[in-house]
Amino acid sequence: METILEGHRREQHIPGLAFVVVEDDRIVYLKALGLRDLEHVRPVTADTVFPIGSCTKAFTSMALAVSQDRGALSLDDSPGATCRTSG
């Protein structure tokens, strides 16, 4: 996984990144690659805070669309509605 991440990081000219895989509330893989500060050559760590701004809105939108595709909710549901489970 690290080789793939590092390859994409370099290919897309990303100075640094952190990647985590969580399963059942447990971290199963955590890797930090590259630099968080190019000028002072400071590496990314597991504690690096990335300024992602409004990017989380896109993540939330995608999660809602996937949930609708799986039948867990409808985009017409009220935000307070109880989610359905597909079985």
C-alpha positions as CSV (number, residue, x, y, z in Angstrom):
1,M,0.0,0.0,0.0
2,E,2.8,2.4,0.9
3,T,4.4,1.9,-2.6
4,I,1.1,2.8,-4.3
5,L,0.5,5.8,-2.1
6,E,4.1,7.1,-2.5
7,G,3.8,6.6,-6.3
8,H,0.6,8.6,-6.5
9,R,2.0,11.3,-4.1
10,R,5.0,11.9,-6.4
11,E,3.0,11.6,-9.6
12,Q,0.5,14.2,-8.5
13,H,3.2,16.5,-6.9
14,I,1.6,16.2,-3.4
15,P,4.1,17.4,-0.8
16,G,2.7,15.1,2.0
17,L,-0.2,12.9,3.0
18,A,-1.4,10.8,5.8
19,F,-3.5,7.6,5.2
20,V,-5.4,5.5,7.7
21,V,-7.5,2.4,7.4
22,V,-10.0,1.9,10.3
23,E,-11.9,-1.4,10.9
24,D,-14.4,-1.8,13.7
25,D,-13.1,1.3,15.5
26,R,-9.6,0.0,15.3
27,I,-6.7,1.5,13.3
28,V,-5.3,-1.3,11.2
29,Y,-3.0,0.7,9.0
30,L,-1.6,4.2,9.4
31,K,1.1,5.8,7.2
32,A,2.4,9.3,6.8
33,L,4.4,10.2,3.7
34,G,6.3,13.3,2.5
35,L,6.6,16.7,4.0
36,R,4.2,19.0,5.8
37,D,6.6,22.0,5.5
38,L,8.8,22.1,2.4
39,E,10.8,25.2,3.5
40,H,11.8,23.7,6.8
41,V,11.8,20.1,5.7
42,R,9.3,18.9,8.3
43,P,7.8,15.5,7.7
44,V,4.1,14.6,7.8
45,T,3.2,12.7,11.0
46,A,0.1,10.9,12.2
47,D,-0.7,14.1,14.1
48,T,-0.3,16.5,11.2
49,V,-3.4,18.7,10.7
50,F,-4.2,19.3,7.0
51,P,-6.2,22.4,6.0
52,I,-8.9,20.8,4.0
53,G,-11.4,23.6,4.1
54,S,-14.7,22.8,2.4
55,C,-13.6,19.5,0.9
56,T,-15.6,17.6,3.5
57,K,-18.8,18.8,1.8
58,A,-17.9,16.7,-1.2
59,F,-17.2,13.7,1.0
60,T,-20.5,14.1,2.7
61,S,-22.4,14.4,-0.6
62,M,-20.7,11.3,-2.0
63,A,-21.6,9.3,1.2
64,L,-25.2,10.4,0.8
65,A,-25.3,9.3,-2.8
66,V,-23.7,6.0,-2.0
67,S,-26.2,5.5,0.9
68,Q,-29.1,6.2,-1.5
69,D,-27.7,3.7,-4.0
70,R,-27.5,1.0,-1.3
71,G,-31.1,1.8,-0.2
72,A,-30.1,3.1,3.2
73,L,-31.8,6.5,2.6
74,S,-33.4,8.7,0.0
75,L,-32.1,12.1,-1.0
76,D,-35.8,13.2,-0.4
77,D,-35.6,12.1,3.3
78,S,-35.6,14.8,6.0
79,P,-32.2,15.2,7.8
80,G,-33.9,14.0,11.0
81,A,-35.4,10.8,9.4
82,T,-34.3,7.4,10.6
83,C,-32.1,5.6,8.1
84,R,-33.4,2.4,6.6
85,T,-31.1,-0.7,6.5
86,S,-30.9,-2.9,3.5
87,G,-30.7,-6.6,4.0
